[in-house]
Protein backbone atom coordinates (compact mmCIF):
# COMPACT_ATOMS: atom_id res chain seq x y z
CA UNK A 1 0.00 0.00 0.00
CA UNK A 2 1.26 3.47 -0.85
CA UNK A 3 2.25 6.00 1.76
CA UNK A 4 1.13 8.77 -0.58
CA UNK A 5 -1.57 10.92 1.00
CA UNK A 6 -5.06 10.14 -0.17
CA UNK A 7 -8.44 9.60 1.36
CA UNK A 8 -8.96 6.39 -0.61
CA UNK A 9 -10.20 5.20 -3.96
CA UNK A 10 -13.76 5.61 -2.75
CA UNK A 11 -16.30 8.31 -2.10
CA UNK A 12 -18.06 8.66 1.24
CA UNK A 13 -21.64 9.54 0.50
CA UNK A 14 -23.44 6.80 2.40
CA UNK A 15 -23.89 6.85 6.15
CA UNK A 16 -24.48 4.49 9.00
CA UNK A 17 -25.62 5.32 12.52
CA UNK A 18 -23.64 4.58 15.66
CA UNK A 19 -24.85 3.88 19.20
CA UNK A 20 -24.48 7.57 20.01
CA UNK A 21 -26.80 8.52 17.16
CA UNK A 22 -24.00 10.15 15.16
CA UNK A 23 -23.96 9.18 11.50
CA UNK A 24 -20.64 7.84 10.30
CA UNK A 25 -19.56 8.12 6.65
CA UNK A 26 -19.50 4.80 4.83
CA UNK A 27 -17.56 4.39 1.60
CA UNK A 28 -19.09 3.64 -1.79
CA UNK A 29 -16.46 1.68 -3.63
CA UNK A 30 -15.21 2.65 -7.05
CA UNK A 31 -15.52 6.44 -6.71
CA UNK A 32 -12.04 7.92 -6.18
CA UNK A 33 -11.40 11.09 -4.20
CA UNK A 34 -8.10 12.59 -3.11
CA UNK A 35 -6.69 14.78 -0.35
CA UNK A 36 -5.71 18.30 -1.51
CA UNK A 37 -2.01 17.54 -2.07
CA UNK A 38 -2.90 14.63 -4.37
CA UNK A 39 -5.69 16.52 -6.11
CA UNK A 40 -3.21 19.31 -6.93
CA UNK A 41 -1.05 16.85 -8.83
CA UNK A 42 -4.08 15.42 -10.65
CA UNK A 43 -5.01 18.95 -11.71
CA UNK A 44 -1.45 19.55 -12.87
CA UNK A 45 -1.72 16.40 -15.01
CA UNK A 46 -4.93 17.75 -16.53
CA UNK A 47 -3.26 21.10 -17.22
CA UNK A 48 -0.41 19.33 -19.04
CA UNK A 49 -2.78 17.20 -21.10
CA UNK A 50 -4.96 20.19 -22.00
CA UNK A 51 -1.96 22.31 -22.96
CA UNK A 52 -0.48 19.65 -25.24
CA UNK A 53 -3.85 18.95 -26.91
CA UNK A 54 -4.31 22.65 -27.60
CA UNK A 55 -0.72 23.07 -28.80
CA UNK A 56 -1.72 20.88 -31.76
CA UNK A 57 -4.84 22.95 -32.44
CA UNK A 58 -7.50 20.71 -30.87
CA UNK A 59 -10.57 22.35 -29.36
CA UNK A 60 -12.29 21.46 -26.12
CA UNK A 61 -15.76 19.90 -26.07
CA UNK A 62 -17.83 18.96 -23.05
CA UNK A 63 -21.02 16.96 -23.36
CA UNK A 64 -23.64 16.37 -20.62
CA UNK A 65 -23.03 13.63 -18.08
CA UNK A 66 -26.28 12.04 -19.25
CA UNK A 67 -27.57 10.83 -22.61
CA UNK A 68 -30.82 9.21 -23.57
CA UNK A 69 -30.71 5.54 -22.67
CA UNK A 70 -31.54 4.55 -26.22
CA UNK A 71 -28.48 6.41 -27.49
CA UNK A 72 -26.15 4.66 -25.05
CA UNK A 73 -27.67 1.23 -25.70
CA UNK A 74 -26.60 1.44 -29.32
CA UNK A 75 -23.53 -0.38 -27.95
CA UNK A 76 -25.55 -3.32 -26.68
CA UNK A 77 -22.58 -5.15 -25.18
CA UNK A 78 -22.35 -2.61 -22.34
CA UNK A 79 -25.98 -2.79 -21.18
CA UNK A 80 -24.97 -4.18 -17.81
CA UNK A 81 -22.56 -1.29 -17.19
CA UNK A 82 -25.01 1.57 -17.71
CA UNK A 83 -26.23 3.60 -14.74
CA UNK A 84 -29.83 4.74 -15.34
CA UNK A 85 -31.04 7.99 -13.76
CA UNK A 86 -34.53 8.59 -12.40
CA UNK A 87 -36.04 10.91 -9.83
CA UNK A 88 -36.77 9.56 -6.38
CA UNK A 89 -40.25 11.07 -6.55
CA UNK A 90 -41.30 10.44 -10.12
CA UNK A 91 -44.30 12.15 -11.62
CA UNK A 92 -46.89 9.46 -12.30
CA UNK A 93 -48.24 11.61 -15.11
CA UNK A 94 -44.91 11.62 -16.94
CA UNK A 95 -45.32 9.03 -19.68
CA UNK A 96 -42.33 10.02 -21.81
CA UNK A 97 -40.45 7.04 -23.18
CA UNK A 98 -37.04 8.71 -23.05
CA UNK A 99 -34.94 7.69 -20.06
CA UNK A 100 -31.63 9.19 -19.04
CA UNK A 101 -28.40 7.40 -18.15
CA UNK A 102 -24.82 8.33 -17.31
CA UNK A 103 -22.45 7.95 -20.25
CA UNK A 104 -19.98 5.05 -19.95
CA UNK A 105 -17.48 6.45 -22.47
CA UNK A 106 -17.05 9.59 -24.56
CA UNK A 107 -17.34 8.03 -28.00
CA UNK A 108 -21.12 7.66 -27.99
CA UNK A 109 -21.65 11.26 -26.78
CA UNK A 110 -19.19 12.46 -29.43
CA UNK A 111 -21.13 10.66 -32.16
CA UNK A 112 -24.36 12.26 -31.01
CA UNK A 113 -22.67 15.67 -30.66
CA UNK A 114 -21.19 15.60 -34.17
CA UNK A 115 -24.49 14.52 -35.72
CA UNK A 116 -26.45 17.15 -33.83
CA UNK A 117 -24.07 20.02 -34.61
CA UNK A 118 -22.88 18.83 -38.02
CA UNK A 119 -23.81 22.03 -39.86
CA UNK A 120 -21.98 24.22 -37.32
CA UNK A 121 -18.71 22.29 -37.10
CA UNK A 122 -15.56 22.72 -39.19
CA UNK A 123 -14.13 19.53 -40.63
CA UNK A 124 -11.85 17.81 -40.06
CA UNK A 125 -13.23 18.30 -36.58
CA UNK A 126 -10.33 18.15 -34.09
CA UNK A 127 -11.64 17.85 -30.55
CA UNK A 128 -10.47 16.79 -27.12
CA UNK A 129 -12.66 15.89 -24.18
CA UNK A 130 -11.62 15.49 -20.54
CA UNK A 131 -14.57 14.32 -18.46
CA UNK A 132 -15.78 11.77 -15.98
CA UNK A 133 -17.51 8.64 -17.20
CA UNK A 134 -19.44 6.03 -15.24
CA UNK A 135 -19.50 2.24 -15.51
CA UNK A 136 -21.34 -0.23 -13.33
CA UNK A 137 -18.40 -2.58 -12.99
CA UNK A 138 -17.15 -4.47 -9.99
CA UNK A 139 -14.53 -2.13 -8.47
CA UNK A 140 -11.00 -3.53 -8.30
CA UNK A 141 -7.42 -2.37 -8.76
CA UNK A 142 -7.34 -0.14 -11.83
CA UNK A 143 -11.11 -0.23 -12.35
CA UNK A 144 -13.48 2.40 -11.04
CA UNK A 145 -17.18 3.14 -11.35
CA UNK A 146 -16.45 6.84 -11.84
CA UNK A 147 -13.28 8.00 -13.55
CA UNK A 148 -11.72 10.58 -15.85
CA UNK A 149 -10.99 9.85 -19.49
CA UNK A 150 -9.00 12.19 -21.71
CA UNK A 151 -10.00 11.61 -25.34
CA UNK A 152 -8.73 13.14 -28.56
CA UNK A 153 -10.31 12.52 -31.96
CA UNK A 154 -10.23 13.77 -35.53
CA UNK A 155 -13.50 13.37 -37.42
CA UNK A 156 -13.73 13.87 -41.18
CA UNK A 157 -16.42 13.86 -43.82
CA UNK A 158 -15.87 10.94 -46.22
CA UNK A 159 -12.17 10.67 -45.26
CA UNK A 160 -9.52 11.55 -42.67
CA UNK A 161 -5.91 12.06 -43.90
CA UNK A 162 -3.52 9.32 -42.69
CA UNK A 163 -1.11 11.84 -41.20
CA UNK A 164 -3.52 12.28 -38.29
CA UNK A 165 -2.82 8.67 -37.27
CA UNK A 166 0.80 9.59 -36.61
CA UNK A 167 -0.01 13.02 -35.18
CA UNK A 168 -2.28 11.58 -32.49
CA UNK A 169 0.42 9.10 -31.51
CA UNK A 170 2.98 11.92 -31.27
CA UNK A 171 0.59 13.97 -29.12
CA UNK A 172 0.13 11.15 -26.63
CA UNK A 173 3.86 10.44 -26.47
CA UNK A 174 4.46 14.14 -25.73
CA UNK A 175 1.89 14.01 -22.92
CA UNK A 176 3.05 10.77 -21.30
CA UNK A 177 6.67 11.90 -21.35
CA UNK A 178 5.79 15.18 -19.66
CA UNK A 179 3.66 13.40 -17.04
CA UNK A 180 6.85 11.57 -16.05
CA UNK A 181 5.20 8.18 -15.60
CA UNK A 182 8.39 6.21 -16.21
CA UNK A 183 9.35 4.19 -19.29
CA UNK A 184 6.46 3.34 -21.60
CA UNK A 185 5.96 2.00 -25.10
CA UNK A 186 3.22 2.82 -27.58
CA UNK A 187 2.52 -0.25 -29.72
CA UNK A 188 0.93 0.43 -33.10
CA UNK A 189 -0.54 -1.87 -35.73
CA UNK A 190 -3.22 -1.84 -38.43
CA UNK A 191 -6.27 -4.12 -38.44
CA UNK A 192 -6.11 -4.43 -42.23
CA UNK A 193 -2.80 -6.27 -42.05
CA UNK A 194 -4.15 -9.23 -40.10
CA UNK A 195 -7.44 -9.17 -42.02
CA UNK A 196 -5.53 -9.26 -45.31
CA UNK A 197 -3.23 -12.01 -44.05
CA UNK A 198 -6.25 -14.14 -43.12
CA UNK A 199 -7.83 -13.53 -46.51
CA UNK A 200 -4.55 -14.40 -48.26
CA UNK A 201 -4.31 -17.62 -46.25
CA UNK A 202 -7.86 -18.57 -47.17
CA UNK A 203 -9.19 -18.27 -43.61
CA UNK A 204 -12.92 -17.63 -43.92
CA UNK A 205 -13.60 -16.45 -40.35
CA UNK A 206 -10.95 -13.86 -39.53
CA UNK A 207 -12.56 -13.12 -36.16
CA UNK A 208 -11.29 -16.44 -34.82
CA UNK A 209 -7.76 -15.31 -35.60
CA UNK A 210 -8.11 -11.73 -34.36
CA UNK A 211 -9.53 -12.97 -31.05
CA UNK A 212 -6.69 -15.46 -30.64
CA UNK A 213 -3.96 -12.94 -31.51
CA UNK A 214 -5.52 -10.35 -29.21
CA UNK A 215 -5.18 -12.79 -26.28
CA UNK A 216 -1.76 -14.19 -27.17
CA UNK A 217 0.06 -12.11 -24.55
CA UNK A 218 -2.24 -13.39 -21.80
CA UNK A 219 -2.52 -17.07 -22.73
CA UNK A 220 0.84 -17.64 -24.41
CA UNK A 221 1.93 -19.02 -27.78
CA UNK A 222 1.27 -22.70 -27.01
CA UNK A 223 -2.34 -22.13 -25.94
CA UNK A 224 -2.92 -19.85 -28.94
CA UNK A 225 -1.62 -22.55 -31.26
CA UNK A 226 -3.97 -25.11 -29.74
CA UNK A 227 -6.93 -22.71 -30.06
CA UNK A 228 -6.23 -22.01 -33.73
CA UNK A 229 -5.83 -25.68 -34.60
CA UNK A 230 -8.98 -26.54 -32.67
CA UNK A 231 -10.85 -23.86 -34.64
CA UNK A 232 -10.02 -25.70 -37.88
CA UNK A 233 -6.94 -23.86 -39.13
CA UNK A 234 -4.29 -25.94 -40.86
CA UNK A 235 -0.80 -26.35 -39.44
CA UNK A 236 0.55 -24.02 -42.15
CA UNK A 237 -2.05 -21.34 -41.46
CA UNK A 238 -1.46 -21.57 -37.70
CA UNK A 239 2.32 -21.41 -38.04
CA UNK A 240 2.06 -18.36 -40.30
CA UNK A 241 -0.25 -16.56 -37.89
CA UNK A 242 2.09 -17.26 -34.96
CA UNK A 243 5.12 -15.98 -36.91
CA UNK A 244 3.14 -12.90 -37.84
CA UNK A 245 2.18 -12.17 -34.22
CA UNK A 246 5.86 -12.08 -33.18
CA UNK A 247 6.78 -9.27 -35.58
CA UNK A 248 7.91 -6.10 -33.79
CA UNK A 249 10.07 -3.34 -35.25
CA UNK A 250 10.93 0.24 -34.23
CA UNK A 251 10.41 1.43 -37.80
CA UNK A 252 8.91 0.19 -41.08
CA UNK A 253 11.09 -2.92 -41.06
CA UNK A 254 7.97 -5.00 -40.35
CA UNK A 255 6.87 -4.58 -43.99
CA UNK A 256 9.57 -6.88 -45.38
CA UNK A 257 9.12 -9.33 -42.52
CA UNK A 258 5.44 -9.72 -43.40
CA UNK A 259 6.21 -10.02 -47.11
CA UNK A 260 8.67 -12.80 -46.26
CA UNK A 261 5.72 -14.84 -44.95
CA UNK A 262 4.81 -15.36 -48.62
CA UNK A 263 1.16 -14.24 -48.36
CA UNK A 264 -0.38 -11.77 -50.79
CA UNK A 265 -3.66 -9.88 -50.69
CA UNK A 266 -4.85 -6.39 -51.62
CA UNK A 267 -6.06 -5.57 -48.07
CA UNK A 268 -2.76 -6.82 -46.62
CA UNK A 269 -0.80 -4.54 -48.93
CA UNK A 270 -3.00 -1.58 -48.04
CA UNK A 271 -2.54 -2.16 -44.31
CA UNK A 272 1.24 -2.47 -44.66
CA UNK A 273 1.40 0.78 -46.62
CA UNK A 274 -0.71 2.64 -44.05
CA UNK A 275 1.23 1.42 -41.02
CA UNK A 276 4.51 2.03 -42.83
CA UNK A 277 3.47 5.64 -43.45
CA UNK A 278 2.55 6.08 -39.77
CA UNK A 279 5.86 4.69 -38.51
CA UNK A 280 7.88 6.76 -40.97
CA UNK A 281 6.04 9.91 -39.83
CA UNK A 282 7.00 9.05 -36.22
CA UNK A 283 10.70 8.64 -37.01
CA UNK A 284 11.45 11.95 -35.25
CA UNK A 285 10.44 10.49 -31.87
CA UNK A 286 13.30 9.31 -29.69
CA UNK A 287 13.77 5.51 -30.04
CA UNK A 288 12.04 3.34 -27.47
CA UNK A 289 8.70 5.12 -27.22
CA UNK A 290 6.97 3.85 -30.37
CA UNK A 291 7.06 0.38 -31.93
CA UNK A 292 5.17 -1.44 -34.68
CA UNK A 293 3.76 -4.53 -32.96
CA UNK A 294 1.60 -6.71 -35.19
CA UNK A 295 0.13 -8.64 -32.27
CA UNK A 296 -1.91 -5.53 -31.39
CA UNK A 297 -5.39 -5.89 -32.88
CA UNK A 298 -7.70 -4.38 -30.22
CA UNK A 299 -10.65 -6.59 -29.39
CA UNK A 300 -13.33 -4.25 -30.70
CA UNK A 301 -14.64 -4.66 -34.24
CA UNK A 302 -15.21 -0.91 -34.01
CA UNK A 303 -11.66 -0.30 -35.31
CA UNK A 304 -10.92 -0.69 -39.00
CA UNK A 305 -7.35 0.57 -39.50
CA UNK A 306 -4.59 1.87 -37.24
CA UNK A 307 -4.79 0.62 -33.65
CA UNK A 308 -2.80 1.66 -30.58
CA UNK A 309 -2.00 0.30 -27.14
CA UNK A 310 0.45 1.77 -24.64
CA UNK A 311 2.16 -0.18 -21.87
CA UNK A 312 4.21 0.76 -18.82
CA UNK A 313 7.46 -1.11 -19.45
CA UNK A 314 8.14 -1.66 -15.75
CA UNK A 315 4.58 -2.93 -15.20
CA UNK A 316 3.37 -4.45 -18.51
CA UNK A 317 0.78 -6.55 -16.69
CA UNK A 318 -1.12 -3.39 -15.74
CA UNK A 319 -2.59 -3.23 -19.23
CA UNK A 320 -2.91 -0.42 -21.71
CA UNK A 321 -2.81 3.14 -20.35
CA UNK A 322 -3.56 4.84 -23.67
CA UNK A 323 -5.39 3.14 -26.51
CA UNK A 324 -7.59 3.74 -29.53
CA UNK A 325 -7.61 3.52 -33.28
CA UNK A 326 -9.13 4.46 -36.61
CA UNK A 327 -12.81 3.79 -37.24
CA UNK A 328 -14.83 3.88 -40.42
CA UNK A 329 -18.00 5.68 -39.36
CA UNK A 330 -18.69 7.60 -36.18
CA UNK A 331 -22.29 8.71 -36.45
CA UNK A 332 -23.89 6.71 -39.24
CA UNK A 333 -26.83 5.75 -37.05
CA UNK A 334 -27.62 9.42 -36.34
CA UNK A 335 -27.01 11.19 -39.63
CA UNK A 336 -26.84 10.26 -43.30
CA UNK A 337 -23.16 11.14 -43.60
CA UNK A 338 -19.99 9.07 -43.80
CA UNK A 339 -17.91 10.31 -40.84
CA UNK A 340 -14.70 8.32 -40.33
CA UNK A 341 -12.20 9.24 -37.67
CA UNK A 342 -9.22 8.33 -35.55
CA UNK A 343 -8.95 8.70 -31.79
CA UNK A 344 -6.90 7.93 -28.70
CA UNK A 345 -7.81 7.97 -25.02
CA UNK A 346 -5.88 8.12 -21.75
CA UNK A 347 -7.53 6.42 -18.79
CA UNK A 348 -6.46 9.24 -16.48
CA UNK A 349 -7.92 8.04 -13.17
CA UNK A 350 -6.66 4.51 -13.71
CA UNK A 351 -3.11 5.61 -14.50
CA UNK A 352 -3.07 8.28 -11.81
CA UNK A 353 -4.20 5.86 -9.09
CA UNK A 354 -1.58 3.33 -10.17
CA UNK A 355 1.12 5.99 -9.78
CA UNK A 356 -0.30 7.01 -6.40
CA UNK A 357 -0.57 3.49 -5.05
CA UNK A 358 3.06 2.79 -6.02
CA UNK A 359 4.46 6.01 -4.50
CA UNK A 360 5.36 7.34 -7.94
CA UNK A 361 3.69 10.73 -7.66
CA UNK A 362 6.00 13.69 -6.86
CA UNK A 363 4.36 14.44 -3.52
CA UNK A 364 7.56 14.88 -1.53
CA UNK A 365 8.10 15.07 2.21
CA UNK A 366 6.58 18.56 2.52
CA UNK A 367 3.76 18.54 -0.04
CA UNK A 368 1.83 21.62 -1.00
CA UNK A 369 -1.70 21.22 0.27
CA UNK A 370 -3.02 24.41 -1.31
CA UNK A 371 -2.22 26.64 -4.30
CA UNK A 372 -1.06 29.51 -2.04
CA UNK A 373 2.28 31.05 -3.05
CA UNK A 374 2.47 33.57 -0.22
CA UNK A 375 0.96 33.69 3.25
CA UNK A 376 0.67 37.27 4.49
CA UNK A 377 1.06 37.34 8.27
CA UNK A 378 -1.38 39.28 10.40
CA UNK A 379 0.77 41.29 12.87
CA UNK A 380 -2.30 42.31 14.89
CA UNK A 381 -6.01 42.79 14.37
CA UNK A 382 -5.42 46.56 14.25
CA UNK A 383 -3.20 46.04 11.20
CA UNK A 384 -5.62 43.80 9.29
CA UNK A 385 -6.38 46.61 6.82
CA UNK A 386 -2.73 47.24 5.77
CA UNK A 387 -2.04 43.49 5.73
CA UNK A 388 -5.06 42.93 3.47
CA UNK A 389 -3.84 45.76 1.21
CA UNK A 390 -0.46 44.01 0.92
CA UNK A 391 -2.22 40.76 0.01
CA UNK A 392 -4.21 42.60 -2.68
CA UNK A 393 -1.03 44.16 -4.12
CA UNK A 394 0.62 40.75 -4.41
CA UNK A 395 -2.54 39.13 -5.75
CA UNK A 396 -2.92 41.85 -8.41
CA UNK A 397 0.48 40.81 -9.75
CA UNK A 398 -0.63 37.24 -10.37
CA UNK A 399 0.39 35.54 -7.13
CA UNK A 400 -1.85 33.23 -5.10
CA UNK A 401 -2.02 34.95 -1.73
CA UNK A 402 -3.65 34.01 1.56
CA UNK A 403 -4.06 36.40 4.49
CA UNK A 404 -3.71 34.63 7.82
CA UNK A 405 -7.10 34.25 9.44
CA UNK A 406 -6.45 35.13 13.11
CA UNK A 407 -4.39 37.48 15.24
CA UNK A 408 -2.07 34.81 16.66
CA UNK A 409 1.60 34.47 17.51
CA UNK A 410 3.92 34.57 14.51
CA UNK A 411 5.19 31.11 15.46
CA UNK A 412 1.69 29.68 14.91
CA UNK A 413 1.36 31.50 11.59
CA UNK A 414 4.67 30.06 10.40
CA UNK A 415 3.61 26.58 11.55
CA UNK A 416 0.40 26.97 9.55
CA UNK A 417 2.38 27.85 6.40
CA UNK A 418 4.74 24.94 6.93
CA UNK A 419 1.91 22.46 7.47
CA UNK A 420 0.17 23.52 4.25
CA UNK A 421 3.41 23.64 2.25
CA UNK A 422 3.13 27.37 1.52
CA UNK A 423 6.54 28.39 0.12
CA UNK A 424 6.72 32.03 1.25
CA UNK A 425 5.55 33.99 4.28
CA UNK A 426 5.20 37.79 4.04
CA UNK A 427 5.65 40.09 7.04
CA UNK A 428 4.01 43.50 6.64
CA UNK A 429 5.54 46.33 8.75
CA UNK A 430 4.61 46.01 12.42
CA UNK A 431 5.10 49.73 12.89
CA UNK A 432 5.88 52.88 10.94
CA UNK A 433 9.33 52.97 9.38
CA UNK A 434 9.77 49.21 9.12
CA UNK A 435 10.22 47.39 5.80
CA UNK A 436 8.18 44.57 4.37
CA UNK A 437 10.03 41.26 4.64
CA UNK A 438 9.51 37.85 3.05
CA UNK A 439 10.67 34.47 4.35
CA UNK A 440 11.55 31.50 2.12
CA UNK A 441 10.15 28.55 4.05
CA UNK A 442 12.48 26.10 2.36
CA UNK A 443 15.80 27.87 2.95
CA UNK A 444 14.84 29.92 5.99
CA UNK A 445 16.18 33.06 4.32
CA UNK A 446 14.30 36.25 5.24
CA UNK A 447 14.91 39.49 3.32
CA UNK A 448 13.40 42.93 2.77
CA UNK A 449 10.93 43.05 -0.12
CA UNK A 450 8.59 45.40 -1.93
CA UNK A 451 5.07 44.00 -2.60
CA UNK A 452 4.91 46.05 -5.80
CA UNK A 453 8.04 44.50 -7.36
CA UNK A 454 8.78 41.17 -5.61
CA UNK A 455 8.54 37.99 -7.70
CA UNK A 456 8.68 34.27 -6.99
CA UNK A 457 12.18 32.84 -7.21
CA UNK A 458 10.90 29.48 -8.46
CA UNK A 459 11.68 27.30 -5.43
CA UNK A 460 8.10 26.14 -4.93
CA UNK A 461 6.47 26.46 -8.29
CA UNK A 462 5.68 22.76 -8.66
CA UNK A 463 2.78 20.93 -7.07
CA UNK A 464 5.06 18.70 -4.98
CA UNK A 465 6.86 21.53 -3.16
N, C-alpha and C positions, 0 to 999 in steps of 0.2 A: 504494500500500500504506500502511496506517495505521502511525503511530508509536506507537499505543497499545500498552501492554505486553500480551502474550499469548504463550502457547506456540505455538499455531496452532489451526486448525480441525480438528485431528486428534487421535487418541489414539495413544500409543506403547505398544502391547502386543505387537508382534511384534519379533523380534530377528534380527540377522544377525551372523555371526562375522567378526572381522578377522584379519589375519595374526598378531597377537600372541595370539590365542585369546580376546580379550575380546569379549563380545557387545555389540553396539551397538543401541540402540533404533531401530526402524524404524516409521514412521507407518502407521496404518491410516486411510485417508481417510474423511471423513464423520462422525467422532466428535469433536466439539469439546471442548476443555478449556482452562481459562484459568489464568493466573498469579494469585496471591492478590489483588492489587489490582483485577483485573478481576472475579474471582469475587465480591468483596465488593459490587461494584455490581450484579451479577446477583442476588445474594441480596437486596439492597435493593429491586430491582424486584419480586422475588417477595413481599417483605413488603408493598409497596404494593398489589400486585394482591390478595393475600390479605385485607388490611385493608378494601379497598373492597368486595370480594365479601361479606365478613362484615357490613359496615355496612348492607347491604341484606337481611340475614337469611339468606344462603345458607350451607349447611353443607358441610363438607369431606368428600369421599369419596376413598378410594384403593383401586384394584383391583390385583390381581396383575399383574406384568409379562407373564405368560403367560396364554393362554386355550387351550382345546382348538382344534385346527386346524379342525375342522368348524365351530365357532362363527365363527371369523374368515373362513372361506371363504364364508360367507353372502353376502359382498360379492365375488362372483366376479371383478369387474374388477380386483381388486388381488392376485390370486394370485401374480403375479410379484414382488410387493414383500414378501411374507411371509417372515420368518426362522423356520425350523423349528428346534426344539431337540431334541437327542437326546444321550444319554450317550456318551462316547468308548468306554467298555467296556460295551456293552449286554448285558443278560441274555438269552441265547438262549431261555430258558424263558418270557420275558415275551411273551405273545401278545395283549396288550390292543390293541384297535384305536385307542384314543384317542391322539393325538399332540399335543404341545404346541408352541406358537409364540408369538413375541413379538407383542404387539398393535401394529398400525400406526396406530391412532387411538384415541380414547377413547369414541367413540359406540357401537361394538360391545360393549365391556366394560360400558358404562352400561346398554345394553339387557339384557344378561344379568343384571347386578346388580339392576336394578329387577324383572325377572321373578322372580329367585330370592328376593328379600326383600320381595316385594309386600305380604305380610300384615303386615310390621313397619314399613313406611314410612308417613309422613304425607303426604297429597296435598292440594294440589299439592306435589310433591317438588322443592324448590329446592336444587340441589347445584352445587358447583364442584369441579374436579379439576385439579390441577397436577402433571403427571407426565411422565416421558420416554416417548416412543413410538419405534418402530423401523420403518424402511422400507428395503427393498433397492433403492434408487435409485442412479443414477450420481451421485456427489457433484459438486456445482458450486456456484457462488456462490448463496447463499440456500437451498441444498438439502443436507440432512444425512441420514445414515443413522440417527443417534440425536439426538433433540432434544426440548426441552420444549414441551408445549402446555398452555395455560391455558384450560380450558373452563368454561362456565357454562350450565346448562340448567334449564328448568322443565318438569316432566312432570306431566300431569294424567290423570285417569280420565274418559274420554268427551270432555272439553273442557279447554281452557286459556284463561282470560280474555285478551282482546286487549291489556289494559294491560301485560301482561308483555312484549309485543313492543317497546313504547316503553321500559319499565324497563330491559331488557337493553341497549338502545342507550345509554341514559343512563349505565349502569354503566360500559360500555366507554369512553365519552367521558371520564368522570371519571378512569378509570385512565390512558388515553393522555395526557391533559393533565398529570397528575401525574408521569408518567414523563419528561416534557419531551423528547419526540422530535421537536419541531418542528411546523410546520403540517401538519394532516392533515384529511381529509374522510371522514365516514362516509356512504356512498351507500346509500339504502334504496329498495326497490321491493316489489312483490307479484306473485308468479307468476300469480295469477288474472287480473291486468289483461291481460297479453299473451295468456294462454289465451283469455280472453273476447273480446279483439279479434279473434283468429284465427277463433274460432267465428262472430262477427258478420260477418266478411268472407267466410265460407264456405270457409275454408281447412281441408281435411280433416286434414292431417298437421301439427299445430302444432309438432312437434319440429323440422321443417325450419326454421321461423321462429325458435324459441328458440335453436337452435344458431347460426344466422346472426347474431342480435342479440347473443348472448353473445360473439361474436368480432369485433364491429364495430369495437371500439377497436383491435384488433390489425391487421386487414386493411384497414380504411377503408371509407367509404361506397360508393365506386364498385365495389369488389370485392364488397361485400355485395349491392349491387343486381344485379350480374351473377349471383351465386349464387342469389338468389331467383327471378329470371326463368328461369334455367336449370332450376330445380326445378319450374317449371310455374306459378308465380304470375303473375297478370295485371299489367299495368302499374299499374292502379289499386291493387290489393292491395299491390304492392311499394312504391309511392309512399307509401301510408298507413303501412305498417310503418316506413319510413325516417323519416317525420315523427314518428311515435310515439317512435322510439328517440332522438330529439334532445331530448325533453322533460325539463327539469331545473328544479326550483323549490325555494326554501328553505322552503317552507310547503306548504299544500294547494292552491296555485294550479294544480297539474298537473291537478286534477280537471276544471276547465273546459276546459283545453287538450285533454284527451282527448275530452271531449264534443264539442268543435268539430270533431273528425275525422268526426263524423256516423255513428259505428258504435254499435249498441246490442246488448246481450246481458246476460242475468241474471248470468253469472259476471263479466263486465266491471264491472258495477255493484257487485257485492259486493267485488271487489278494490279498486276506487276508494274505497269506503266504509272498508274496513279500513286502507288506507294513509293515507287522510285522517285517520282517528282517531289513528294512530301519529304522524304529523307534528304534529298539533295538540297531542298530549300532550308533544311534545318542544319546544314553543314557548319554554319557559323557558331552553333552552340558548342560550348566546351565539351569534349568527349566524356562519356560516362553518364550523361543525363538522359539521353534519348537513344533507343535501340529499336530496330525492326525485329519483332518477335512474332513469327508466324503461328505460334500456338495461341495467340490472343484472338478470340473470335467474338467475345461478348455473347452471353446467353440469349439476349433478346433478338427476336426476328425483326424488331423495329429498325435495326441498323442495316444499311445496304452497301456501305463502302468502307471508308477509313474508320477504324476503331482504336480506342486508347484505353490503357489501364496503367496506373502508376503505383509502384510499390516502394515501401521503405526498405532499403537494402539491409538494414540491421534487424528488421522485423518483418520479413516477407510474409509470414503467416498471418499478419494483421489484415491482409487483403488490400484491395485497391483504395487509394485515398483520393484519386482524381480520375474520373473515367467519362466516357462518352463516345460519340461517333457521328458519322454522316447518315442522314435518313432521307428517304425519297420524298415523303409528303407529310408536312406537319399538320395541316388543317383541312384535309380533303373532306372530312365528314361535316365540316361547318360551312365551307364555301367552295364554289365551283372554280377553284384555281389550283394549279400545281405549284406547291410551295415547299421545295426541298430545303434542307439546311444541314448545318453541322454544329455540334455543341459539345461542351465539356462542363463538368460539374465537380466542385470540391465539396466533400462532406465535412464542412467546417467543424461542427460540434463533435463529430466522431474523431477527427484528427486531433482537435484541440484537447479533448478529454484524454486521449492516449498520451499526449505529451505531458499533460498535467499529472496523470497517474504514475508516470515513469520519471517524475522530477526533471523533466526536460524543458520546462518553461523558465525563462529568465527572471524568476521572482526575487532571488537574492536573499541575503540575511536581513536586510532592512528595506523591505518592499514599500513602494509608494502605495498608500491606501486611499489616495484622493488625487485629483488633478492639480492641487494647489502648488504653485511655484514658490510663493512667498507668504509667510504668516506675519502679519503686522501685529506687534505686541500692543497691548493696552496698558500704558503706564499707570493710569488711574481713571476712574469713571469721569473725573472732571476733564480729562483730556481725550475723551471718546471722539469729540468733534474733529480735532486736528488729526487724530489717528485715522479716522474714517476718511478724511480728506487725502491723507497720504495713500491709503488703500485705493482710492478713486484715481489718483494720479498714476499709480503703477498699473492699475487695471486698464486705464485709457491707453496705455502704451502696449497693450496686448498680453500682459501677464495675467496668470490666474492667481488671484489674491484673496486671502481670507483674513478677516479681522478677528482677533481673539474675542471670545464671547463674554468673558467675565473679567472683572478687576481682581486678578489674583497675583500671587507672587510670580516674578519672572521665571523662577525655577520651574514652576508648574507649567508655565506657557511654553518653555523650551521642551519640557518632557512631552507635552501634547504634540509639538511639532515632530519630535523624534519618533514618537509612537506611530504617527500617521505617515512618516517618511517624507515630510515636507522639507525640501532641500535648503531653503533660506528663511531666516527669521529677521524681520526688520524692526529696528528700535527707533521710534520717533523721538524727538527731543523731550526730555523730562521737564526741562525748564528753559527759559529764554536764554539764547546764546549758545546752547548746545547744538551739535551736528546730528543729523540722521546717521545711523550706523546699520550695517547689515552683517549678519553672521552666517557663514557657510557651515551648515550642520555636519557636513562630511569631514572637512579639514579642521573645523574649529576656529578658522580665521575670522576675525571681526574687524571691519574697516569702515571709515566714513564713506557716505554715499549720498548722492542726490537723487531723489525719486523722479526727477524730470529727465535724467540722463542715464541712470543705471540700467545695465542689461544683464541678462543671465550669462554666466560664463560657460555653461554647457555641462556642468558636472552631473546634473540630475535631469537631463532632458529625455531620458528613456523611462519606460513604464516600470522597469525593475528597480530603479534607484541605484 
